Amino acid sequence: MSEVLDAVLALRDLNERELEATHKYRALQYIKSQV
Protein backbone atom coordinates (compact mmCIF):
# COMPACT_ATOMS: atom_id res chain seq x y z
CA MET A 1 0.00 0.00 0.00
CA SER A 2 2.80 2.42 0.87
CA GLU A 3 4.42 1.71 -2.49
CA VAL A 4 1.34 3.04 -4.24
CA LEU A 5 1.34 6.11 -2.00
CA ASP A 6 5.01 6.75 -2.80
CA ALA A 7 4.27 6.46 -6.50
CA VAL A 8 1.35 8.88 -6.26
CA LEU A 9 3.43 11.41 -4.32
CA ALA A 10 6.32 11.10 -6.77
CA LEU A 11 3.94 11.56 -9.69
CA ARG A 12 2.38 14.61 -8.07
CA ASP A 13 5.82 16.12 -7.45
CA LEU A 14 6.79 15.45 -11.07
CA ASN A 15 3.54 17.03 -12.24
CA GLU A 16 4.16 20.20 -10.24
CA ARG A 17 7.70 20.49 -11.60
CA GLU A 18 6.47 19.98 -15.14
CA LEU A 19 3.81 22.65 -14.61
CA GLU A 20 6.44 25.02 -13.23
CA ALA A 21 8.75 24.34 -16.17
CA THR A 22 5.91 24.92 -18.63
CA HIS A 23 5.04 28.16 -16.87
CA LYS A 24 8.65 29.38 -17.04
CA TYR A 25 8.88 28.37 -20.69
CA ARG A 26 5.71 30.28 -21.57
CA ALA A 27 6.93 33.32 -19.65
CA LEU A 28 10.19 33.17 -21.58
CA GLN A 29 8.34 32.91 -24.90
CA TYR A 30 6.16 35.86 -23.88
CA ILE A 31 9.19 37.98 -22.98
CA LYS A 32 10.86 37.10 -26.28
CA SER A 33 7.75 38.13 -28.21
CA GLN A 34 7.73 41.50 -26.44
CA VAL A 35 11.30 42.35 -27.40
C-alpha distance matrix in Angstrom:
0.0 3.8 5.4 5.4 6.6 8.9 10.1 10.9 12.7 14.5 15.6 16.9 18.7 20.2 21.3 23.0 24.8 25.9 27.2 29.0 30.5 31.7 33.2 35.1 36.2 37.6 39.3 40.9 42.1 43.5 45.3 46.7 48.1 49.8 51.7
3.8 0.0 3.8 5.3 4.9 6.1 8.5 9.7 10.4 12.1 14.0 15.1 16.3 18.1 19.6 21.0 22.5 24.0 25.5 26.9 28.4 29.9 31.3 32.9 34.3 35.9 37.3 38.8 40.3 41.7 43.3 44.8 46.3 47.9 49.7
5.4 3.8 0.0 3.8 5.4 5.1 6.2 8.7 9.9 10.5 12.2 14.2 15.3 16.4 18.2 20.0 21.1 22.3 24.2 25.7 26.8 28.3 30.1 31.5 32.6 34.4 36.0 37.2 38.6 40.3 41.9 43.1 44.7 46.6 48.2
5.4 5.3 3.8 0.0 3.8 5.4 5.0 6.2 8.6 9.8 10.4 12.2 14.2 15.2 16.3 18.4 20.0 20.8 22.3 24.3 25.5 26.6 28.4 30.2 31.1 32.6 34.4 35.9 37.0 38.6 40.4 41.7 43.0 44.9 46.7
6.6 4.9 5.4 3.8 0.0 3.8 5.4 5.1 6.2 8.5 9.8 10.5 12.2 14.1 15.1 16.6 18.4 19.8 20.9 22.6 24.2 25.5 26.9 28.7 30.0 31.4 32.9 34.6 35.9 37.2 39.0 40.5 41.9 43.5 45.4
8.9 6.1 5.1 5.4 3.8 0.0 3.8 5.5 5.1 6.0 8.5 9.8 10.5 12.1 14.0 15.4 16.5 18.2 19.8 21.1 22.4 24.1 25.6 27.0 28.3 30.1 31.5 32.8 34.4 36.0 37.4 38.8 40.5 42.1 43.7
10.1 8.5 6.2 5.0 5.4 3.8 0.0 3.8 5.5 5.1 6.0 8.5 9.8 10.4 12.1 14.2 15.3 16.2 18.1 19.9 20.8 22.1 24.1 25.6 26.5 28.2 30.0 31.2 32.5 34.2 35.9 37.1 38.5 40.5 42.1
10.9 9.7 8.7 6.2 5.1 5.5 3.8 0.0 3.8 5.5 5.1 6.1 8.6 9.8 10.3 12.3 14.3 15.1 16.3 18.3 19.8 20.8 22.3 24.3 25.4 26.7 28.4 30.0 31.2 32.6 34.5 35.9 37.1 38.9 40.8
12.7 10.4 9.9 8.6 6.2 5.1 5.5 3.8 0.0 3.8 5.4 5.0 6.1 8.6 9.7 10.6 12.4 14.1 15.2 16.5 18.3 19.8 21.0 22.6 24.2 25.7 27.0 28.6 30.2 31.4 33.0 34.6 36.1 37.6 39.4
14.5 12.1 10.5 9.8 8.5 6.0 5.1 5.5 3.8 0.0 3.8 5.4 5.1 6.1 8.5 10.0 10.6 12.2 14.2 15.3 16.4 18.2 19.9 21.1 22.3 24.2 25.7 26.9 28.4 30.1 31.5 32.8 34.5 36.2 37.8
15.6 14.0 12.2 10.4 9.8 8.5 6.0 5.1 5.4 3.8 0.0 3.8 5.4 5.0 6.0 8.7 9.9 10.3 12.1 14.1 15.1 16.2 18.1 19.8 20.7 22.2 24.1 25.4 26.6 28.2 30.0 31.2 32.6 34.5 36.3
16.9 15.1 14.2 12.2 10.5 9.8 8.5 6.1 5.0 5.4 3.8 0.0 3.8 5.4 5.0 6.2 8.7 9.8 10.5 12.3 14.2 15.2 16.4 18.4 19.8 20.9 22.5 24.2 25.6 26.8 28.5 30.2 31.4 33.0 35.0
18.7 16.3 15.3 14.2 12.2 10.5 9.8 8.6 6.1 5.1 5.4 3.8 0.0 3.8 5.4 5.2 6.3 8.6 9.9 10.6 12.3 14.2 15.3 16.6 18.3 20.0 21.1 22.6 24.3 25.7 27.0 28.6 30.3 31.8 33.4
20.2 18.1 16.4 15.2 14.1 12.1 10.4 9.8 8.6 6.1 5.0 5.4 3.8 0.0 3.8 5.5 5.1 6.1 8.5 9.8 10.4 12.1 14.1 15.3 16.2 18.2 19.8 20.9 22.3 24.1 25.6 26.8 28.4 30.3 31.8
21.3 19.6 18.2 16.3 15.1 14.0 12.1 10.3 9.7 8.5 6.0 5.0 5.4 3.8 0.0 3.8 5.5 5.1 6.1 8.6 9.8 10.4 12.2 14.2 15.1 16.3 18.2 19.8 20.9 22.3 24.2 25.6 26.8 28.6 30.5
23.0 21.0 20.0 18.4 16.6 15.4 14.2 12.3 10.6 10.0 8.7 6.2 5.2 5.5 3.8 0.0 3.8 5.4 5.0 6.1 8.6 9.8 10.4 12.3 14.1 15.2 16.4 18.3 19.9 20.9 22.4 24.3 25.6 27.0 28.9
24.8 22.5 21.1 20.0 18.4 16.5 15.3 14.3 12.4 10.6 9.9 8.7 6.3 5.1 5.5 3.8 0.0 3.8 5.4 5.0 6.1 8.5 9.7 10.5 12.1 14.1 15.2 16.3 18.2 19.7 20.9 22.4 24.2 25.7 27.2
25.9 24.0 22.3 20.8 19.8 18.2 16.2 15.1 14.1 12.2 10.3 9.8 8.6 6.1 5.1 5.4 3.8 0.0 3.8 5.4 5.0 6.1 8.5 9.8 10.3 12.2 14.1 15.1 16.3 18.1 19.8 20.9 22.4 24.3 26.0
27.2 25.5 24.2 22.3 20.9 19.8 18.1 16.3 15.2 14.2 12.1 10.5 9.9 8.5 6.1 5.0 5.4 3.8 0.0 3.8 5.4 5.1 6.1 8.6 9.8 10.5 12.2 14.1 15.2 16.3 18.3 19.9 21.0 22.6 24.7
29.0 26.9 25.7 24.3 22.6 21.1 19.9 18.3 16.5 15.3 14.1 12.3 10.6 9.8 8.6 6.1 5.0 5.4 3.8 0.0 3.8 5.4 5.0 6.2 8.5 9.9 10.5 12.3 14.2 15.2 16.5 18.3 19.9 21.2 22.9
30.5 28.4 26.8 25.5 24.2 22.4 20.8 19.8 18.3 16.4 15.1 14.2 12.3 10.4 9.8 8.6 6.1 5.0 5.4 3.8 0.0 3.8 5.4 5.1 6.1 8.6 9.8 10.5 12.2 14.1 15.3 16.4 18.3 20.0 21.4
31.7 29.9 28.3 26.6 25.5 24.1 22.1 20.8 19.8 18.2 16.2 15.2 14.2 12.1 10.4 9.8 8.5 6.1 5.1 5.4 3.8 0.0 3.8 5.5 5.0 6.1 8.5 9.8 10.4 12.1 14.2 15.2 16.4 18.4 20.2
33.2 31.3 30.1 28.4 26.9 25.6 24.1 22.3 21.0 19.9 18.1 16.4 15.3 14.1 12.2 10.4 9.7 8.5 6.1 5.0 5.4 3.8 0.0 3.8 5.4 5.2 6.1 8.6 9.9 10.5 12.3 14.2 15.3 16.6 18.7
35.1 32.9 31.5 30.2 28.7 27.0 25.6 24.3 22.6 21.1 19.8 18.4 16.6 15.3 14.2 12.3 10.5 9.8 8.6 6.2 5.1 5.5 3.8 0.0 3.8 5.5 5.0 6.1 8.6 9.7 10.5 12.2 14.2 15.4 16.8
36.2 34.3 32.6 31.1 30.0 28.3 26.5 25.4 24.2 22.3 20.7 19.8 18.3 16.2 15.1 14.1 12.1 10.3 9.8 8.5 6.1 5.0 5.4 3.8 0.0 3.8 5.4 5.0 6.2 8.6 9.9 10.6 12.4 14.4 15.7
37.6 35.9 34.4 32.6 31.4 30.1 28.2 26.7 25.7 24.2 22.2 20.9 20.0 18.2 16.3 15.2 14.1 12.2 10.5 9.9 8.6 6.1 5.2 5.5 3.8 0.0 3.8 5.3 5.0 6.1 8.6 9.8 10.5 12.4 14.5
39.3 37.3 36.0 34.4 32.9 31.5 30.0 28.4 27.0 25.7 24.1 22.5 21.1 19.8 18.2 16.4 15.2 14.1 12.2 10.5 9.8 8.5 6.1 5.0 5.4 3.8 0.0 3.8 5.5 5.0 6.2 8.6 9.9 10.7 12.7
40.9 38.8 37.2 35.9 34.6 32.8 31.2 30.0 28.6 26.9 25.4 24.2 22.6 20.9 19.8 18.3 16.3 15.1 14.1 12.3 10.5 9.8 8.6 6.1 5.0 5.3 3.8 0.0 3.8 5.4 5.1 6.2 8.6 10.0 10.9
42.1 40.3 38.6 37.0 35.9 34.4 32.5 31.2 30.2 28.4 26.6 25.6 24.3 22.3 20.9 19.9 18.2 16.3 15.2 14.2 12.2 10.4 9.9 8.6 6.2 5.0 5.5 3.8 0.0 3.8 5.5 5.1 6.2 8.7 10.2
43.5 41.7 40.3 38.6 37.2 36.0 34.2 32.6 31.4 30.1 28.2 26.8 25.7 24.1 22.3 20.9 19.7 18.1 16.3 15.2 14.1 12.1 10.5 9.7 8.6 6.1 5.0 5.4 3.8 0.0 3.8 5.4 5.1 6.4 9.0
45.3 43.3 41.9 40.4 39.0 37.4 35.9 34.5 33.0 31.5 30.0 28.5 27.0 25.6 24.2 22.4 20.9 19.8 18.3 16.5 15.3 14.2 12.3 10.5 9.9 8.6 6.2 5.1 5.5 3.8 0.0 3.8 5.4 5.1 6.6
46.7 44.8 43.1 41.7 40.5 38.8 37.1 35.9 34.6 32.8 31.2 30.2 28.6 26.8 25.6 24.3 22.4 20.9 19.9 18.3 16.4 15.2 14.2 12.2 10.6 9.8 8.6 6.2 5.1 5.4 3.8 0.0 3.8 5.4 5.4
48.1 46.3 44.7 43.0 41.9 40.5 38.5 37.1 36.1 34.5 32.6 31.4 30.3 28.4 26.8 25.6 24.2 22.4 21.0 19.9 18.3 16.4 15.3 14.2 12.4 10.5 9.9 8.6 6.2 5.1 5.4 3.8 0.0 3.8 5.6
49.8 47.9 46.6 44.9 43.5 42.1 40.5 38.9 37.6 36.2 34.5 33.0 31.8 30.3 28.6 27.0 25.7 24.3 22.6 21.2 20.0 18.4 16.6 15.4 14.4 12.4 10.7 10.0 8.7 6.4 5.1 5.4 3.8 0.0 3.8
51.7 49.7 48.2 46.7 45.4 43.7 42.1 40.8 39.4 37.8 36.3 35.0 33.4 31.8 30.5 28.9 27.2 26.0 24.7 22.9 21.4 20.2 18.7 16.8 15.7 14.5 12.7 10.9 10.2 9.0 6.6 5.4 5.6 3.8 0.0
